[in-house]
Amino acid sequence: MVTALKEISIAHSPDSDDAFMFYGLAVGKVETYGLKVNQVMKDIQSLNQDALKGVYDVSAISFAAYPELAERYALMTCGASMGLKYGPMVVAREQIAISDLKNLKLAIPGKQTSAYLALRLIEQNLNVIELPFDEILEAVKNGQVDAGLIIHEGQLTYAEMGLKKIVDLGQWWFDQSGLPLPLGGNVIRKDLGEDLIKKASCMLQDSIRYALDNRKDALAYALNFARGLKDEQADKFVGMYVNELTVDFGESGRKALIKFFEMAFEKGVIAKKFTPEFVSL
């Protein structure tokens, strides 16, 4: 009698930092513990929505979406993107005060993004328009909006378009908390059971370590998803969001997430108070 091979679905975004950390798994260089891994790539907003329905066993999400997913999913301590003194930024054509943002038309990459949640910790009353993240810089430059909240590669390229930094949310958060800014991470279904949860966590952590240990090859793979960045910019971007905190964000990451959601509740940005649930090796 042949025992059926257990399958596990793992979903992540096609962004260069995610591609880098999943490189080891994608090229079959990490132990899969007898599991058949179904790897899926989708944009992060689609993954946030899919996670609400429990579509995938393991999924990348925006941390801002986690309060709505906490009943079904636990947070993995590996695979997270956190900004230590850097992160998403608000940019504009001219230098303006943060206190004036509430009077301006602001482009954001989505209301479920961690970047938007972080900005609302500073100012809750904002006049926003949602645009695809890769259209925001151009919208600011051509005057379609007064300012823009930028994520991903835009953090490295905004100055090339003559735009000014109004606030770096990662630096602002560090000044408030002394902690890294939680942006995106991975969740795993609680109902998989302890054994499968441990195996999946080991797989993901091994994949990240493999990429970091084989940086040149992993970066070459990630460049396929770098959306026009120069090689040195892609290298810098990946280094910002795939590092030792990504291998395991540890106590500082746990504290950061707890404080992030506590402050969001206190400011009325999220509706309910809750304590994040973590799984780790």
GIGIPE-V957861 format. One record per residue. N is the residue number from 0. SS is DSSP state (h for helix, s for strand, l for the rest). PHI is phi in whole degrees, 0 to 359 (NA if undefined). D_FIRST is the distance of its C-alpha to the first C-alpha in Angstrom with 2 decimals. Layout:
((N;SS;PHI;D_FIRST) (N;SS;PHI;D_FIRST))
This chain:
((0;l;NA;0.00) (1;l;268;3.81) (2;l;282;6.43) (3;l;296;9.38) (4;l;285;12.39) (5;l;290;15.25) (6;s;247;18.38) (7;s;220;21.96) (8;s;262;25.13) (9;s;233;28.18) (10;s;244;31.48) (11;s;211;34.79) (12;l;278;38.10) (13;l;274;39.17) (14;l;291;42.08) (15;h;297;42.71) (16;h;290;42.18) (17;h;295;38.75) (18;h;301;37.80) (19;h;298;38.99) (20;h;288;36.97) (21;l;264;33.71) (22;h;302;34.38) (23;h;303;32.06) (24;h;289;29.12) (25;h;296;30.22) (26;l;258;30.39) (27;l;70;27.20) (28;l;257;29.14) (29;l;235;27.67) (30;l;295;24.55) (31;l;251;22.20) (32;l;56;20.07) (33;l;76;16.72) (34;l;264;18.04) (35;s;271;18.66) (36;s;261;22.41) (37;s;260;24.18) (38;s;267;27.81) (39;s;236;30.54) (40;s;244;34.30) (41;l;213;36.86) (42;l;296;40.41) (43;h;296;40.80) (44;h;295;42.48) (45;h;296;39.56) (46;h;293;37.19) (47;h;302;39.49) (48;h;292;39.33) (49;h;297;35.54) (50;h;295;35.20) (51;h;299;37.30) (52;l;260;34.53) (53;l;68;31.70) (54;l;296;30.30) (55;l;247;28.80) (56;l;292;27.03) (57;s;235;29.49) (58;s;213;32.77) (59;s;288;36.11) (60;s;217;38.96) (61;s;281;42.69) (62;h;302;43.44) (63;h;299;45.99) (64;h;278;43.26) (65;h;299;41.48) (66;h;308;43.56) (67;h;279;42.14) (68;l;251;38.52) (69;l;298;38.75) (70;l;293;37.26) (71;l;261;33.87) (72;s;241;33.85) (73;s;252;34.83) (74;s;275;36.64) (75;s;273;35.07) (76;l;273;37.61) (77;l;248;36.51) (78;l;88;37.10) (79;l;271;40.39) (80;s;252;43.54) (81;s;228;46.64) (82;s;256;50.18) (83;l;265;52.25) (84;l;72;55.84) (85;l;206;54.85) (86;l;171;53.04) (87;l;304;53.75) (88;s;228;57.43) (89;s;260;60.03) (90;s;233;62.25) (91;s;210;65.36) (92;l;286;68.08) (93;l;235;70.59) (94;l;292;70.40) (95;l;225;70.23) (96;l;278;69.88) (97;h;302;66.60) (98;h;296;68.64) (99;h;272;69.56) (100;h;302;66.00) (101;h;295;66.25) (102;h;265;69.10) (103;l;245;67.24) (104;s;273;64.72) (105;s;242;61.55) (106;s;273;58.55) (107;s;232;55.19) (108;l;275;51.68) (109;l;146;50.29) (110;l;285;50.84) (111;l;265;47.35) (112;l;283;47.85) (113;h;294;48.40) (114;h;300;51.50) (115;h;291;53.08) (116;h;300;52.23) (117;h;298;53.85) (118;h;296;56.91) (119;h;287;57.32) (120;h;290;57.61) (121;h;273;60.88) (122;l;218;62.05) (123;l;275;60.60) (124;l;261;62.93) (125;l;234;62.09) (126;s;261;62.77) (127;s;244;59.61) (128;s;231;58.26) (129;s;273;54.60) (130;l;227;54.11) (131;l;305;51.23) (132;h;304;51.41) (133;h;275;52.27) (134;h;251;55.29) (135;h;290;56.96) (136;h;301;58.95) (137;h;295;60.50) (138;h;296;61.31) (139;h;290;63.17) (140;h;299;64.95) (141;l;271;66.20) (142;l;85;67.34) (143;l;297;64.91) (144;l;225;64.30) (145;l;278;66.30) (146;s;207;63.46) (147;s;218;59.75) (148;s;264;56.86) (149;s;249;54.95) (150;l;230;51.49) (151;l;55;49.38) (152;l;296;51.35) (153;h;302;54.52) (154;h;298;55.13) (155;h;257;55.96) (156;h;244;57.78) (157;h;300;60.03) (158;h;293;63.08) (159;h;296;62.95) (160;h;262;63.80) (161;l;78;66.78) (162;l;267;65.28) (163;s;252;66.04) (164;s;278;63.72) (165;s;267;64.64) (166;s;204;62.06) (167;s;261;58.98) (168;h;293;56.79) (169;h;294;54.96) (170;h;291;58.33) (171;h;301;59.60) (172;h;296;56.57) (173;h;297;56.94) (174;h;298;60.63) (175;h;282;59.74) (176;h;238;56.85) (177;l;73;56.61) (178;l;234;52.93) (179;l;290;50.80) (180;s;274;50.54) (181;s;285;47.03) (182;s;244;46.22) (183;s;222;42.54) (184;s;202;39.31) (185;s;241;35.65) (186;s;240;34.16) (187;s;224;30.70) (188;s;295;29.39) (189;h;294;29.85) (190;h;280;26.99) (191;h;291;24.35) (192;l;94;24.62) (193;h;301;26.01) (194;h;296;23.06) (195;h;290;22.59) (196;h;298;26.36) (197;h;294;26.85) (198;h;297;24.40) (199;h;296;26.08) (200;h;296;29.47) (201;h;298;28.73) (202;h;301;27.61) (203;h;293;30.79) (204;h;297;33.05) (205;h;297;31.68) (206;h;295;32.30) (207;h;294;35.85) (208;h;298;36.57) (209;h;298;35.33) (210;h;297;37.68) (211;h;293;40.57) (212;h;282;40.03) (213;l;235;39.85) (214;h;303;42.48) (215;h;299;43.92) (216;h;292;40.71) (217;h;294;39.55) (218;h;292;43.02) (219;h;300;43.02) (220;h;294;39.83) (221;h;295;41.39) (222;h;299;44.58) (223;h;296;42.81) (224;h;241;42.95) (225;l;272;46.39) (226;l;49;48.41) (227;l;85;51.38) (228;l;291;51.91) (229;l;292;53.48) (230;h;306;51.33) (231;h;290;53.25) (232;h;290;53.05) (233;h;298;49.28) (234;h;299;49.04) (235;h;294;51.21) (236;h;298;49.34) (237;h;298;45.93) (238;h;296;47.56) (239;h;293;48.95) (240;h;243;45.64) (241;l;230;43.06) (242;l;205;44.18) (243;h;296;43.63) (244;h;295;43.79) (245;h;284;40.84) (246;h;299;38.76) (247;l;195;39.53) (248;l;281;42.49) (249;h;58;42.93) (250;h;293;45.68) (251;h;295;48.03) (252;h;292;45.47) (253;h;298;44.69) (254;h;299;48.43) (255;h;299;49.04) (256;h;293;46.57) (257;h;299;47.86) (258;h;292;51.44) (259;h;303;50.66) (260;h;283;49.45) (261;h;298;52.14) (262;h;293;54.87) (263;h;298;53.46) (264;h;291;53.63) (265;h;299;57.12) (266;l;274;58.35) (267;l;78;56.91) (268;l;279;54.56) (269;l;242;51.46) (270;l;277;51.74) (271;l;231;49.88) (272;l;269;49.79) (273;l;204;46.43) (274;l;252;44.92) (275;l;300;42.19) (276;l;254;38.86) (277;s;246;37.47) (278;s;238;34.20) (279;l;211;34.43) (280;l;283;32.86))
